[in-house]
């Protein structure tokens, strides 16, 4: 994971901080744009990351892992943290060195002496087979209209969006109904009873 925000997000008198960050795996997403949208809602600047050309098929086929966290693992982790000397953390006068020492010790305990083993995440591969190309296209168009509505006060556009959503919901409902009716009609149990 790589930090995408490399400029301060808050500048105040003699202090600058970059606490709000976005981390991304740049080996998978190399075509991205980082921009600071002007929000004027806070004393922190917002950052936006736009990722182009995400290949969802590749993402779905790569195995994903999560850490198994339970009460035994948490107790084991606490014990391992208590056995750490923390000398490097308390012997430093420089805040940056102190933080780096703390983080290194913490991450070493977390990952090298893992109390939380990795387990493979099993996902369903069949997906929603009833979703047609037309439904995918309509959903994409709906998102585009939503973005337009969000940045506009045009009542005609908002009414069009509401009508489009209603029609799309009906189309999706009918597609599901048609698909599952065919599944039931072609099932072995149905043929045995008939």
Secondary structure, DSSP 8 states (H G I E B T S, - for coil): -EE---S-SEEETTEEE--S--EE-TTT--SEEEE-----SSSS---EEEE----HHHHHHS-EEEE---HHHHHHHHHHHHT---HHHHT--SHHHHHHHHHHHHHIIIIIT-SS-EEEE---SS--TT--HHHHHHHHHHHHHHHHHHT---HHHHHHHHHHHHHHHHHHHHHHHHHHHHHHHT-HHHHHH-
